[in-house]
Amino acid sequence: MTKFCAAAESLSSSRRRIDALLARKLNAFNVARRNHLGYPYNLDFAVDGIGQFAGFLVNNLGDPYVGSRYATEACDLEREVVAWFTELWDCPRPDDFWGAVVASGTEGNIWALYLARETHPTGILLYSQHSHYSIPKAARILRMEAACVECEPNGELSLAAFARAAAQHHGRPIIAALNCGTTFKGAHDDIAAALSVLDRSGHGRNRRFVHIDGALNAMVLPFDATAPLSIKPSLRLAIDSISVSGHKMVGTPMPCGVLVALRNHVRRIASSISYLGTCDSTLMGSRNGHAVLALWHRINTHGWKGYADDVAACLERARKLHDVLAAEAVPVLRNRHAITVVFPEPHQRIVAKYQLACHEKLAHAIVMPNVTARLIERFAADYIAWWRSGPPPAPCGGPTAEAVTP
Ligand SMILES: *Cc1c(COP(=O)(O)O)cnc(C)c1O
């Protein structure tokens, strides 16, 4: 065999190996998607509109409002995405706000806290015990002094503990990271009440920066007409920024997110980069334009009505899952207006099959649009069979936390 033939032969066999491996991966993805209910990902999206862009390097380099000289970009659509979210979050003065599509909810949190630290270099970060790990991580990256504030058993920020912390730091500015839907228990902090606490401790608008981490539920609560204003992600409240993940309730085929912040804060940190022809106002330089296309396409095709129907259906199915488990005396928790259902961690077989996220002997299911009634029935049957076989009970946040009326 000539050297050339040997090379061609090994190329085609390595090609076969690659194809076989990809086929296995595809099969595994199909199985995993069918059984998934542990993470807050909306797997119900279509890519027909955006697939045609797969062969382009779409890069929204630099500031979304400035663009760059690189022309395969979608900054115009990015600004439309941001405008959609400022409207969703009930913004009275959209021109006062800046926004961007970011790499994930985590990037939104890191960038918001960076804006906060630059606004109040001597401030202290107060965050909730149930905040996502990206919040204390951001504090470490940014070398911000931070204090963790206790929660109620259901995962909501304890307002009494928050008031104590605010009073303790009356002499310096406060940076507060509040939750619109905690990661594990789906709890909503009372944002309006937390702002009143800050007002009372002498932390008015100019002595504080309030960020709302709404990775999942900043895209759920606006569609739940029964949710009180005080827990909604509303730019009518005197807050400074909100972030949300794009691959959670919005539904995109890649991780992404949206951050909205008061434009003045961004102006403070932005510097112009002449060789790119843009303005340096984002954490990432090159930014994923495919994510922008996916978000833009999804919000425009699915629309307010689509999400409102999804949210109503998810809340209803979450309530049913709660009731089915409660009927078996499982100590189950579903917070008000939440699509997250928390229960004792089951056998590893069930955890692995349904890809449940577990924490301190508890696990949760998140009833996203792709978590169908049938999937819930299958899961509940598996869970109850295990439960009846005599598992050790674990507390979920106390019976007082559970207050969902059918
Ligand atoms: C998921 C989540 C995040 C992180 O978002 P990613 O998009 O995964 O980076 C942040 N905060 C909360 C409350 C979350 O649930």
The ligand as an SDF file (V2000), in Angstrom:
LIG
                    3D

 15 15  0  0  0  0  0  0  0  0999 V2000
  -29.4250   29.5030   36.7230 C   0  0  0  0  0  0  0  0  0  0  0  0
  -29.2420   30.6600   37.6210 C   0  0  0  0  0  0  0  0  0  0  0  0
  -28.1670   31.5380   37.4490 C   0  0  0  0  0  0  0  0  0  0  0  0
  -27.0760   31.2840   36.4820 C   0  0  0  0  0  0  0  0  0  0  0  0
  -27.4920   31.3840   35.1910 O   0  0  0  0  0  0  0  0  0  0  0  0
  -26.6340   30.6960   34.0140 P   0  0  0  0  0  0  0  0  0  0  0  0
  -27.3690   31.1830   32.8210 O   0  0  0  0  0  0  0  0  0  0  0  0
  -26.6880   29.2310   34.2510 O   0  0  0  0  0  0  0  0  0  0  0  0
  -25.2540   31.2430   34.1260 O   0  0  0  0  0  0  0  0  0  0  0  0
  -28.1170   32.6670   38.2420 C   0  0  0  0  0  0  0  0  0  0  0  0
  -29.0380   32.9100   39.1690 N   0  0  0  0  0  0  0  0  0  0  0  0
  -30.0800   32.0750   39.3770 C   0  0  0  0  0  0  0  0  0  0  0  0
  -31.0890   32.4390   40.4250 C   0  0  0  0  0  0  0  0  0  0  0  0
  -30.2040   30.9220   38.6210 C   0  0  0  0  0  0  0  0  0  0  0  0
  -31.2230   30.0890   38.8620 O   0  0  0  0  0  0  0  0  0  0  0  0
  1  2  1  0
  2  3  1  0
  2 14  2  0
  3  4  1  0
  3 10  2  0
  4  5  1  0
  5  6  1  0
  6  7  2  0
  6  8  1  0
  6  9  1  0
 10 11  1  0
 11 12  2  0
 12 13  1  0
 12 14  1  0
 14 15  1  0
M  END
$$$$
